[in-house]
Amino acid sequence: MTIVTEASPALDEAIAEVEEQMSVLFSRARLIWKEAAQQVHPDLQPAAYKLLSTIVRHGSANAHVLAEMFEMDKSVVSRQVRMLEELGLVETRADERDGRVRVLVATPVAEERVREVRDRNQQRLRSVLLDRPEAELRGFAQLLRSIAEA
């Protein structure tokens, strides 16, 4: 990875603007996760929603893998999973490949509610991006991927 130490003032300003807009975007994302959690269940926390939506997307997940994926303490994940179970949104089952391993599976109610939330969020995003050229959107996605991997 090459680190650029000198840049023009205009480039520095543009990078600062990107950083500022990313901060705004992250704040908005936190609000959307909070709203999404409330739409799934009034007592659901945003962190639990992130775990639940990942379980729904993957079909099942191991709590340890979720902790690593989100860089969360295992005790935090454990508390959130317990809450998800108490709310009837996930069940713990034996892994089909290795019965000694426990996996989390979303209940049908959770799957339906998460999909409804995702559909609304995707429609909101679609309405903002619909008029953009496909190449621009793919370039934007690649830029986001590069930032996320930095």
Backbone as JSON Lines, residues from 0, in Angstrom:
{"i":0,"aa":"M","n":[0.84,-1.17,0.0],"ca":[0.0,0.0,0.0],"c":[0.89,1.23,0.0]}
{"i":1,"aa":"T","n":[0.61,2.14,-0.88],"ca":[1.38,3.37,-0.99],"c":[0.7,4.47,-0.18]}
{"i":2,"aa":"I","n":[1.46,5.14,0.65],"ca":[0.92,6.24,1.43],"c":[1.36,7.54,0.79]}
{"i":3,"aa":"V","n":[0.4,8.35,0.42],"ca":[0.68,9.64,-0.2],"c":[0.82,10.66,0.92]}
{"i":4,"aa":"T","n":[1.94,11.35,0.96],"ca":[2.16,12.32,2.03],"c":[1.91,13.75,1.58]}
{"i":5,"aa":"E","n":[1.96,13.99,0.28],"ca":[1.73,15.33,-0.23],"c":[0.53,15.32,-1.17]}
{"i":6,"aa":"A","n":[-0.32,16.3,-1.0],"ca":[-1.46,16.45,-1.89],"c":[-1.73,17.93,-2.06]}
{"i":7,"aa":"S","n":[-2.42,18.25,-3.11],"ca":[-2.75,19.65,-3.34],"c":[-3.79,20.09,-2.31]}
{"i":8,"aa":"P","n":[-3.86,21.37,-2.02],"ca":[-4.89,21.86,-1.1],"c":[-6.3,21.49,-1.56]}
{"i":9,"aa":"A","n":[-6.54,21.51,-2.87],"ca":[-7.86,21.16,-3.38],"c":[-8.18,19.69,-3.11]}
{"i":10,"aa":"L","n":[-7.18,18.82,-3.29],"ca":[-7.37,17.39,-3.02],"c":[-7.59,17.16,-1.53]}
{"i":11,"aa":"D","n":[-6.81,17.84,-0.71],"ca":[-7.0,17.73,0.75],"c":[-8.42,18.15,1.15]}
{"i":12,"aa":"E","n":[-8.89,19.22,0.54],"ca":[-10.25,19.71,0.83],"c":[-11.3,18.7,0.39]}
{"i":13,"aa":"A","n":[-11.1,18.1,-0.78],"ca":[-12.04,17.09,-1.28],"c":[-12.06,15.87,-0.37]}
{"i":14,"aa":"I","n":[-10.89,15.45,0.09],"ca":[-10.81,14.29,1.0],"c":[-11.49,14.62,2.32]}
{"i":15,"aa":"A","n":[-11.3,15.85,2.81],"ca":[-11.97,16.27,4.05],"c":[-13.48,16.27,3.87]}
{"i":16,"aa":"E","n":[-13.95,16.66,2.7],"ca":[-15.39,16.65,2.43],"c":[-15.92,15.21,2.4]}
{"i":17,"aa":"V","n":[-15.14,14.29,1.81],"ca":[-15.54,12.88,1.82],"c":[-15.65,12.39,3.25]}
{"i":18,"aa":"E","n":[-14.66,12.71,4.08],"ca":[-14.67,12.29,5.48],"c":[-15.9,12.85,6.2]}
{"i":19,"aa":"E","n":[-16.21,14.12,5.96],"ca":[-17.38,14.73,6.6],"c":[-18.67,14.04,6.17]}
{"i":20,"aa":"Q","n":[-18.8,13.78,4.87],"ca":[-20.01,13.13,4.38],"c":[-20.12,11.69,4.87]}
{"i":21,"aa":"M","n":[-18.99,11.02,5.04],"ca":[-19.02,9.67,5.61],"c":[-19.51,9.72,7.05]}
{"i":22,"aa":"S","n":[-19.11,10.72,7.79],"ca":[-19.58,10.89,9.17],"c":[-21.1,11.09,9.19]}
{"i":23,"aa":"V","n":[-21.6,11.91,8.28],"ca":[-23.04,12.13,8.17],"c":[-23.74,10.82,7.8]}
{"i":24,"aa":"L","n":[-23.15,10.09,6.85],"ca":[-23.73,8.82,6.42],"c":[-23.77,7.81,7.56]}
{"i":25,"aa":"F","n":[-22.69,7.72,8.34],"ca":[-22.67,6.78,9.47],"c":[-23.7,7.15,10.52]}
{"i":26,"aa":"S","n":[-23.87,8.43,10.76],"ca":[-24.9,8.87,11.71],"c":[-26.28,8.47,11.21]}
{"i":27,"aa":"R","n":[-26.5,8.66,9.92],"ca":[-27.78,8.29,9.33],"c":[-27.98,6.77,9.4]}
{"i":28,"aa":"A","n":[-26.91,6.01,9.15],"ca":[-27.0,4.55,9.22],"c":[-27.39,4.1,10.63]}
{"i":29,"aa":"R","n":[-26.79,4.72,11.65],"ca":[-27.15,4.37,13.03],"c":[-28.63,4.62,13.29]}
{"i":30,"aa":"L","n":[-29.14,5.75,12.78],"ca":[-30.56,6.06,12.94],"c":[-31.43,5.04,12.21]}
{"i":31,"aa":"I","n":[-31.02,4.66,11.01],"ca":[-31.78,3.67,10.24],"c":[-31.78,2.33,10.96]}
{"i":32,"aa":"W","n":[-30.62,1.92,11.54],"ca":[-30.58,0.66,12.3],"c":[-31.5,0.73,13.52]}
{"i":33,"aa":"K","n":[-31.52,1.87,14.17],"ca":[-32.39,2.03,15.34],"c":[-33.86,1.92,14.93]}
{"i":34,"aa":"E","n":[-34.23,2.6,13.84],"ca":[-35.6,2.52,13.34],"c":[-35.93,1.1,12.89]}
{"i":35,"aa":"A","n":[-35.0,0.46,12.22],"ca":[-35.22,-0.91,11.74],"c":[-35.44,-1.85,12.9]}
{"i":36,"aa":"A","n":[-34.63,-1.71,13.94],"ca":[-34.79,-2.55,15.13],"c":[-36.19,-2.37,15.72]}
{"i":37,"aa":"Q","n":[-36.64,-1.13,15.82],"ca":[-37.96,-0.85,16.38],"c":[-39.08,-1.43,15.51]}
{"i":38,"aa":"Q","n":[-38.86,-1.45,14.2],"ca":[-39.87,-2.0,13.29],"c":[-39.96,-3.51,13.4]}
{"i":39,"aa":"V","n":[-38.85,-4.15,13.74],"ca":[-38.86,-5.61,13.91],"c":[-39.51,-5.96,15.24]}
{"i":40,"aa":"H","n":[-39.12,-5.24,16.3],"ca":[-39.71,-5.45,17.64],"c":[-39.41,-4.21,18.47]}
{"i":41,"aa":"P","n":[-40.39,-3.69,19.2],"ca":[-40.19,-2.45,19.97],"c":[-39.05,-2.53,21.0]}
{"i":42,"aa":"D","n":[-38.72,-3.72,21.47],"ca":[-37.67,-3.87,22.48],"c":[-36.31,-4.23,21.9]}
{"i":43,"aa":"L","n":[-36.22,-4.3,20.58],"ca":[-34.98,-4.73,19.94],"c":[-33.97,-3.59,19.86]}
{"i":44,"aa":"Q","n":[-32.73,-3.89,20.24],"ca":[-31.64,-2.92,20.18],"c":[-31.01,-2.94,18.78]}
{"i":45,"aa":"P","n":[-30.44,-1.81,18.34],"ca":[-29.8,-1.77,17.01],"c":[-28.7,-2.83,16.83]}
{"i":46,"aa":"A","n":[-27.91,-3.08,17.86],"ca":[-26.85,-4.1,17.75],"c":[-27.47,-5.47,17.5]}
{"i":47,"aa":"A","n":[-28.57,-5.76,18.16],"ca":[-29.24,-7.05,17.96],"c":[-29.84,-7.12,16.57]}
{"i":48,"aa":"Y","n":[-30.32,-5.99,16.06],"ca":[-30.86,-5.97,14.69],"c":[-29.77,-6.32,13.69]}
{"i":49,"aa":"K","n":[-28.57,-5.76,13.87],"ca":[-27.47,-6.07,12.95],"c":[-27.17,-7.56,12.97]}
{"i":50,"aa":"L","n":[-27.16,-8.16,14.16],"ca":[-26.92,-9.6,14.26],"c":[-28.05,-10.38,13.59]}
{"i":51,"aa":"L","n":[-29.28,-9.98,13.89],"ca":[-30.43,-10.68,13.33],"c":[-30.47,-10.58,11.81]}
{"i":52,"aa":"S","n":[-30.22,-9.4,11.27],"ca":[-30.27,-9.26,9.81],"c":[-29.18,-10.09,9.15]}
{"i":53,"aa":"T","n":[-28.05,-10.25,9.81],"ca":[-26.98,-11.1,9.28],"c":[-27.4,-12.56,9.32]}
{"i":54,"aa":"I","n":[-28.03,-12.97,10.4],"ca":[-28.52,-14.36,10.51],"c":[-29.54,-14.62,9.4]}
{"i":55,"aa":"V","n":[-30.44,-13.67,9.16],"ca":[-31.44,-13.84,8.11],"c":[-30.75,-13.93,6.74]}
{"i":56,"aa":"R","n":[-29.79,-13.07,6.48],"ca":[-29.1,-13.05,5.19],"c":[-28.35,-14.35,4.94]}
{"i":57,"aa":"H","n":[-27.71,-14.9,5.99],"ca":[-26.9,-16.11,5.82],"c":[-27.69,-17.4,6.05]}
{"i":58,"aa":"G","n":[-28.88,-17.31,6.58],"ca":[-29.68,-18.5,6.86],"c":[-29.45,-19.03,8.26]}
{"i":59,"aa":"S","n":[-28.23,-18.95,8.74],"ca":[-27.88,-19.33,10.1],"c":[-26.51,-18.74,10.4]}
{"i":60,"aa":"A","n":[-26.17,-18.69,11.66],"ca":[-24.85,-18.16,12.04],"c":[-24.48,-18.66,13.42]}
{"i":61,"aa":"N","n":[-23.2,-18.76,13.64],"ca":[-22.65,-19.12,14.93],"c":[-22.35,-17.82,15.69]}
{"i":62,"aa":"A","n":[-22.63,-17.79,16.99],"ca":[-22.43,-16.58,17.78],"c":[-20.97,-16.12,17.77]}
{"i":63,"aa":"H","n":[-20.04,-17.06,17.79],"ca":[-18.62,-16.7,17.77],"c":[-18.23,-16.02,16.45]}
{"i":64,"aa":"V","n":[-18.79,-16.54,15.36],"ca":[-18.52,-15.95,14.05],"c":[-19.1,-14.54,13.98]}
{"i":65,"aa":"L","n":[-20.29,-14.36,14.53],"ca":[-20.89,-13.02,14.55],"c":[-20.03,-12.04,15.35]}
{"i":66,"aa":"A","n":[-19.52,-12.5,16.48],"ca":[-18.67,-11.65,17.31],"c":[-17.44,-11.21,16.53]}
{"i":67,"aa":"E","n":[-16.84,-12.12,15.81],"ca":[-15.66,-11.79,14.99],"c":[-16.04,-10.87,13.84]}
{"i":68,"aa":"M","n":[-17.13,-11.18,13.17],"ca":[-17.56,-10.42,12.0],"c":[-17.79,-8.95,12.35]}
{"i":69,"aa":"F","n":[-18.43,-8.7,13.48],"ca":[-18.76,-7.33,13.88],"c":[-17.77,-6.75,14.89]}
{"i":70,"aa":"E","n":[-16.7,-7.52,15.16],"ca":[-15.69,-7.09,16.13],"c":[-16.34,-6.65,17.44]}
{"i":71,"aa":"M","n":[-17.23,-7.52,17.93],"ca":[-17.95,-7.28,19.18],"c":[-17.44,-8.27,20.23]}
{"i":72,"aa":"D","n":[-17.47,-7.85,21.46],"ca":[-17.13,-8.74,22.56],"c":[-18.13,-9.89,22.6]}
{"i":73,"aa":"K","n":[-17.63,-11.08,22.89],"ca":[-18.51,-12.26,22.92],"c":[-19.63,-12.12,23.94]}
{"i":74,"aa":"S","n":[-19.35,-11.43,25.05],"ca":[-20.4,-11.25,26.06],"c":[-21.51,-10.34,25.54]}
{"i":75,"aa":"V","n":[-21.17,-9.36,24.74],"ca":[-22.18,-8.48,24.14],"c":[-23.05,-9.28,23.18]}
{"i":76,"aa":"V","n":[-22.4,-10.08,22.34],"ca":[-23.15,-10.91,21.4],"c":[-24.04,-11.88,22.16]}
{"i":77,"aa":"S","n":[-23.52,-12.47,23.21],"ca":[-24.29,-13.4,24.01],"c":[-25.55,-12.75,24.59]}
{"i":78,"aa":"R","n":[-25.4,-11.54,25.11],"ca":[-26.57,-10.82,25.66],"c":[-27.58,-10.5,24.56]}
{"i":79,"aa":"Q","n":[-27.09,-10.06,23.41],"ca":[-27.99,-9.72,22.3],"c":[-28.71,-10.97,21.79]}
{"i":80,"aa":"V","n":[-28.0,-12.08,21.7],"ca":[-28.6,-13.34,21.26],"c":[-29.67,-13.79,22.25]}
{"i":81,"aa":"R","n":[-29.36,-13.67,23.53],"ca":[-30.34,-14.04,24.55],"c":[-31.62,-13.21,24.39]}
{"i":82,"aa":"M","n":[-31.45,-11.9,24.12],"ca":[-32.6,-11.02,23.9],"c":[-33.37,-11.45,22.66]}
{"i":83,"aa":"L","n":[-32.66,-11.78,21.59],"ca":[-33.31,-12.24,20.36],"c":[-34.12,-13.51,20.61]}
{"i":84,"aa":"E","n":[-33.57,-14.4,21.42],"ca":[-34.3,-15.64,21.76],"c":[-35.54,-15.32,22.6]}
{"i":85,"aa":"E","n":[-35.37,-14.44,23.59],"ca":[-36.5,-14.08,24.46],"c":[-37.63,-13.41,23.67]}
{"i":86,"aa":"L","n":[-37.28,-12.66,22.63],"ca":[-38.27,-11.98,21.8],"c":[-38.86,-12.9,20.74]}
{"i":87,"aa":"G","n":[-38.38,-14.14,20.69],"ca":[-38.89,-15.11,19.72],"c":[-38.43,-14.85,18.3]}
{"i":88,"aa":"L","n":[-37.25,-14.23,18.17],"ca":[-36.74,-13.89,16.84],"c":[-35.68,-14.85,16.33]}
{"i":89,"aa":"V","n":[-35.0,-15.56,17.22],"ca":[-34.05,-16.59,16.82],"c":[-34.21,-17.83,17.68]}
{"i":90,"aa":"E","n":[-33.76,-18.93,17.12],"ca":[-33.71,-20.2,17.83],"c":[-32.3,-20.73,17.71]}
{"i":91,"aa":"T","n":[-31.87,-21.49,18.72],"ca":[-30.56,-22.13,18.68],"c":[-30.77,-23.59,18.33]}
{"i":92,"aa":"R","n":[-30.0,-24.04,17.35],"ca":[-30.11,-25.43,16.88],"c":[-28.71,-26.03,16.74]}
{"i":93,"aa":"A","n":[-28.68,-27.34,16.65],"ca":[-27.42,-28.02,16.36],"c":[-27.07,-27.8,14.89]}
{"i":94,"aa":"D","n":[-25.8,-27.58,14.62],"ca":[-25.32,-27.41,13.25],"c":[-25.51,-28.73,12.51]}
{"i":95,"aa":"E","n":[-26.02,-28.66,11.29],"ca":[-26.26,-29.87,10.5],"c":[-24.97,-30.61,10.16]}
{"i":96,"aa":"R","n":[-23.85,-29.86,10.02],"ca":[-22.58,-30.48,9.67],"c":[-21.84,-31.02,10.88]}
{"i":97,"aa":"D","n":[-22.03,-30.36,12.04],"ca":[-21.34,-30.78,13.26],"c":[-22.3,-30.55,14.43]}
{"i":98,"aa":"G","n":[-22.93,-31.61,14.88],"ca":[-23.94,-31.53,15.92],"c":[-23.46,-30.95,17.24]}
{"i":99,"aa":"R","n":[-22.14,-30.89,17.44],"ca":[-21.61,-30.31,18.67],"c":[-21.67,-28.79,18.66]}
{"i":100,"aa":"V","n":[-21.75,-28.21,17.46],"ca":[-21.75,-26.75,17.3],"c":[-23.19,-26.26,17.28]}
{"i":101,"aa":"R","n":[-23.44,-25.16,17.98],"ca":[-24.77,-24.55,18.02],"c":[-24.81,-23.39,17.03]}
{"i":102,"aa":"V","n":[-25.9,-23.29,16.27],"ca":[-26.07,-22.18,15.34],"c":[-27.38,-21.45,15.65]}
{"i":103,"aa":"L","n":[-27.43,-20.21,15.24],"ca":[-28.61,-19.38,15.43],"c":[-29.38,-19.34,14.11]}
{"i":104,"aa":"V","n":[-30.69,-19.51,14.21],"ca":[-31.55,-19.49,13.04],"c":[-32.7,-18.54,13.33]}
{"i":105,"aa":"A","n":[-33.01,-17.67,12.4],"ca":[-34.12,-16.73,12.56],"c":[-35.44,-17.48,12.48]}
{"i":106,"aa":"T","n":[-36.39,-17.03,13.28],"ca":[-37.73,-17.6,13.21],"c":[-38.43,-17.04,11.97]}
{"i":107,"aa":"P","n":[-39.48,-17.69,11.51],"ca":[-40.21,-17.17,10.34],"c":[-40.7,-15.73,10.55]}
{"i":108,"aa":"V","n":[-41.15,-15.4,11.75],"ca":[-41.59,-14.02,12.03],"c":[-40.44,-13.04,11.85]}
{"i":109,"aa":"A","n":[-39.27,-13.39,12.36],"ca":[-38.1,-12.52,12.23],"c":[-37.71,-12.36,10.77]}
{"i":110,"aa":"E","n":[-37.71,-13.46,10.03],"ca":[-37.37,-13.39,8.61],"c":[-38.3,-12.44,7.87]}
{"i":111,"aa":"E","n":[-39.59,-12.55,8.13],"ca":[-40.57,-11.7,7.47],"c":[-40.36,-10.22,7.83]}
{"i":112,"aa":"R","n":[-40.18,-9.94,9.1],"ca":[-40.01,-8.54,9.54],"c":[-38.72,-7.93,9.01]}
{"i":113,"aa":"V","n":[-37.63,-8.69,9.03],"ca":[-36.35,-8.17,8.52],"c":[-36.47,-7.92,7.02]}
{"i":114,"aa":"R","n":[-37.11,-8.81,6.3],"ca":[-37.27,-8.61,4.85],"c":[-38.12,-7.37,4.56]}
{"i":115,"aa":"E","n":[-39.16,-7.14,5.36],"ca":[-39.99,-5.95,5.18],"c":[-39.17,-4.69,5.4]}
{"i":116,"aa":"V","n":[-38.35,-4.68,6.43],"ca":[-37.5,-3.52,6.72],"c":[-36.5,-3.32,5.59]}
{"i":117,"aa":"R","n":[-35.88,-4.4,5.15],"ca":[-34.91,-4.31,4.05],"c":[-35.56,-3.8,2.77]}
{"i":118,"aa":"D","n":[-36.75,-4.28,2.49],"ca":[-37.46,-3.82,1.29],"c":[-37.7,-2.32,1.35]}
{"i":119,"aa":"R","n":[-38.12,-1.81,2.5],"ca":[-38.34,-0.36,2.64],"c":[-37.04,0.4,2.48]}
{"i":120,"aa":"N","n":[-35.98,-0.09,3.12],"ca":[-34.68,0.6,3.02],"c":[-34.14,0.57,1.6]}
{"i":121,"aa":"Q","n":[-34.27,-0.56,0.93],"ca":[-33.79,-0.65,-0.45],"c":[-34.61,0.24,-1.37]}
{"i":122,"aa":"Q","n":[-35.89,0.37,-1.12],"ca":[-36.72,1.25,-1.93],"c":[-36.31,2.7,-1.74]}
{"i":123,"aa":"R","n":[-35.98,3.08,-0.51],"ca":[-35.52,4.44,-0.23],"c":[-34.21,4.7,-0.97]}
{"i":124,"aa":"L","n":[-33.28,3.75,-0.9],"ca":[-32.01,3.89,-1.59],"c":[-32.2,3.9,-3.1]}
{"i":125,"aa":"R","n":[-33.07,3.05,-3.57],"ca":[-33.35,2.97,-5.01],"c":[-33.87,4.3,-5.52]}
{"i":126,"aa":"S","n":[-34.75,4.95,-4.77],"ca":[-35.32,6.22,-5.22],"c":[-34.25,7.31,-5.34]}
{"i":127,"aa":"V","n":[-33.2,7.23,-4.52],"ca":[-32.12,8.21,-4.57],"c":[-31.17,7.91,-5.73]}
{"i":128,"aa":"L","n":[-30.93,6.62,-6.0],"ca":[-29.9,6.23,-6.97],"c":[-30.43,5.88,-8.36]}
{"i":129,"aa":"L","n":[-31.72,5.8,-8.51],"ca":[-32.33,5.3,-9.75],"c":[-31.87,6.05,-11.0]}
{"i":130,"aa":"D","n":[-31.66,7.34,-10.91],"ca":[-31.31,8.14,-12.08],"c":[-29.81,8.14,-12.4]}
{"i":131,"aa":"R","n":[-29.01,7.47,-11.59],"ca":[-27.57,7.44,-11.81],"c":[-27.23,6.36,-12.82]}
{"i":132,"aa":"P","n":[-26.22,6.6,-13.66],"ca":[-25.79,5.55,-14.61],"c":[-25.23,4.33,-13.88]}
{"i":133,"aa":"E","n":[-25.46,3.17,-14.45],"ca":[-24.99,1.92,-13.86],"c":[-23.49,1.95,-13.59]}
{"i":134,"aa":"A","n":[-22.71,2.45,-14.54],"ca":[-21.25,2.5,-14.37],"c":[-20.87,3.36,-13.17]}
{"i":135,"aa":"E","n":[-21.58,4.45,-12.97],"ca":[-21.3,5.32,-11.82],"c":[-21.6,4.58,-10.51]}
{"i":136,"aa":"L","n":[-22.71,3.85,-10.47],"ca":[-23.08,3.1,-9.27],"c":[-22.06,2.0,-8.98]}
{"i":137,"aa":"R","n":[-21.62,1.3,-10.0],"ca":[-20.62,0.24,-9.8],"c":[-19.3,0.85,-9.34]}
{"i":138,"aa":"G","n":[-18.92,1.99,-9.89],"ca":[-17.72,2.69,-9.44],"c":[-17.84,3.15,-8.0]}
{"i":139,"aa":"F","n":[-19.01,3.63,-7.64],"ca":[-19.27,4.06,-6.26],"c":[-19.18,2.87,-5.32]}
{"i":140,"aa":"A","n":[-19.76,1.74,-5.71],"ca":[-19.69,0.53,-4.89],"c":[-18.24,0.1,-4.71]}
{"i":141,"aa":"Q","n":[-17.45,0.18,-5.77],"ca":[-16.04,-0.19,-5.68],"c":[-15.28,0.77,-4.75]}
{"i":142,"aa":"L","n":[-15.6,2.05,-4.86],"ca":[-14.97,3.04,-3.98],"c":[-15.31,2.76,-2.51]}
{"i":143,"aa":"L","n":[-16.56,2.45,-2.23],"ca":[-16.95,2.1,-0.86],"c":[-16.21,0.85,-0.38]}
{"i":144,"aa":"R","n":[-16.08,-0.14,-1.26],"ca":[-15.37,-1.37,-0.93],"c":[-13.91,-1.05,-0.59]}
{"i":145,"aa":"S","n":[-13.29,-0.2,-1.37],"ca":[-11.9,0.18,-1.12],"c":[-11.75,0.89,0.22]}
{"i":146,"aa":"I","n":[-12.67,1.78,0.53],"ca":[-12.63,2.49,1.81],"c":[-12.81,1.51,2.96]}
{"i":147,"aa":"A","n":[-13.76,0.58,2.8],"ca":[-14.03,-0.4,3.86],"c":[-12.83,-1.31,4.12]}
{"i":148,"aa":"E","n":[-12.05,-1.58,3.08],"ca":[-10.92,-2.49,3.22],"c":[-9.63,-1.78,3.64]}
{"i":149,"aa":"A","n":[-9.68,-0.44,3.69],"ca":[-8.46,0.33,4.05],"c":[-8.1,0.17,5.51]}
